[in-house]
Amino acid sequence: MGRACEAQPPGRAGGCGGRLLRHRHGPVMREGGALESLWFDGHSPKARAVTLRIEGAQLHLRVHDDATQAERHYPLKRVRWPERRTHGQRQAELPDGGLIQHANAAEWDAWWQASGQRDSAVVGWMQSWRATLVALGGTVVFLAAAWVWGVPWLSQTIAHQIPDSLDTHIGRQSLQQLDRLFLKPSALPQAQQDDLRKRFQAVVENAHPQGDAPPWTLAFHASSVLGANAFALPGGFIVITDDLVKLLHDQPDAIVGVLAHELGHVQHRDGLDMLVRASLISAMVGVVLGDASGFLATVPATLATQAYSRDAERRADAHAARLLHRSGVSPAVMAVFFERMLEEESKEEGERQPKRQEAGDGDSEKERSVSLPIAIASPPDHEERIRYFREWQPEEAR
């Protein structure tokens, strides 16, 4: 008779010389639907040989080395059965803390099926490659739908539910960060700044006689990085650069139109919408846990690297056209701004060409990469927007 193998504690296949753990001649399935296996009672680390049998809705367990011990019975529904897998031993957890351990997975599965038991639908799906492909395809479709429709809808909904106080806090914090990155104090005369503020305020009041315009704060800054530009931040913080004012020095109505465009982003909370889209997971965690510090910490970097969607830019352009029209100013003045931006870009490109040949393409690419995508001059569709403002008509005239 061969040497009996010493039993291993739960969780280990065990055995002698690398062979599967067996009781004497190994766990086997007997005729009549019985299976010899190993059982841990939950109190001792020693494995004990048992015979398992399923009758009706009960699992019967008889211990071999203790004839005086009554046969144990467990309701099948209270036993935590193992899921069928290709490899690995089977372990069933009993409601009294005991554990059945069977090293031969194929033998266990054959006994399980011979006893009239069937895998759950979930296990069946897990074992089917066709079901796996269907699940994978469904996941791809779900993620695509969430990206195209779900995320935009959810981000807009969250953006419009954020309290005004948090909106203002985000904008103020972002302006402080961008101040250190891109902005310097304005060199424009104070009288010129005040005159442009009054012009813009008059346009806003004409468009919103009921006083329902979103709150806004206009700031003038110099910026060698941004050049002629303007942008809006959450909370109604609007920034316009000295270079843009100089570019349109003879077209104050065009400057007001640029500011009206940025107010459109404020009106629709496009800045918050963009932040939520880029940091949706962080924002949701912040809402659930009551701590938005992680989300707020990413705000400046997000604003410095993300751009508004085309739909957001079109809405802001339409907002600018409506505000100008209601104040008796033709929206076509905005075309002057984009035409001059095209001229400036052509001039800068001509100046960069000799530098590119001297310094190499790498330095030139690095120079062009310094920008603020949310600024009005950043989107590369100036010609399309020129056509839009020249052809714009009020709704009642369409």
C-alpha positions, 0 to 999 in steps of 0.5 A: 500500500502506498504512503498516504498524502498529508492533507493541506490547509484550504486554498492549497492544492497540495499533494505528494511529489507535485501530484494532486491531493488525494485521499488514499487512492484519490477522490473519486466519484462513486456510482449513485452520484456520490463523490469522495472528497476532503472537508475542513470543519472550520475549527481544525486545519486537518482535512478529513475524508468525506463522501458527498451526495446530493439528494433533492435540495440537500447536500449530504456529507458523511465523514469517513473516520468517525462512524459515530458522527451523524451525517451532515445535511446542508440546504443547497441554496445556503452552500456557496458553490464554486464557479466552473473554471478551466483550471484550479481546484473546486472549493465549496463554502458551507453555511456552518463555516466548513469547507469542501476542497476538491483538487480534481476540477473535472471530476467535481464538474462531472459529479455536479452535472450527474447530480442534476445541477446546472451552472447559472446563466452568468457562469454559462455566459462566462464559459461561452466565447460567443457570449464573451464577444457579444458582451465585448461588443455591447460594452464598446457600443455602450462606451461609444454611446456614452462618449457621443451622447451621455458624457456631453449631456451629463457634463452640461447638466452638472455644469448648470447645477454647480452653485454660483459660489463654486463657479466664481471660486473656480474662475477666480482660482483659475485666473490667479493661476493663469495670471502667473503663467501667461498674464501681466498688468495692462499697459493701456491707459485707464481712460481707454479701459473705462471707455471699453467697459462702458461700451460693453456694459451698454451693449449688455444692458440693451440685450438684457433690459430685464437685468437677467444678464450673467454677472461678468468682470472685465480685466485687461492684461498684457501677454507676450504669449497670447498676443491679440486674444480674449477668453472667459473663465467660469464665474464671469471673468473675462480677459482681453489682451492689450494686443487685441485692443491695439489690433482693433484700435479703430474698431471699438464695436469689434472689440465689444463683439469679441467681449460679447462672444466671451459673455456667450461662453459665460452664459452657457457655462461652457468653461464649467462644461469643458472642465466637467467633461475633462475631469468628470470622474474627479468631479463625481468623486468630489460630489460623492465624497464632499471633497472637490479639492482634487477636481479644483486642483486640475482646473488651471491645467485643464483650462490651459490645455483644453479647447471649447467644442465647435458647438460651444464656439458657434453658440458664443458667436451667435450670442455675440451677433444677437447682442450687437444686433440688439444694440444697433451694431452690425454683427459684420464688424466681427469679421474685421477682427478675424480678417486682421487675425488672418493677416497677423498669422500670415505675417508671423508665419513669414517672420518664422520661416527664416527662423525655422531654417536657422533654428530647425523645425523642433524649436519652431514647433515648440514656439507655436505650441504655446497657446491657450485653446479657450481663447477666441483666436485659437480655433483655426476656422477664421474664414468660416467665422468671417462668412458667418458674421457677414451672412448673419441675419436675425431670426425674424428676417430668415 
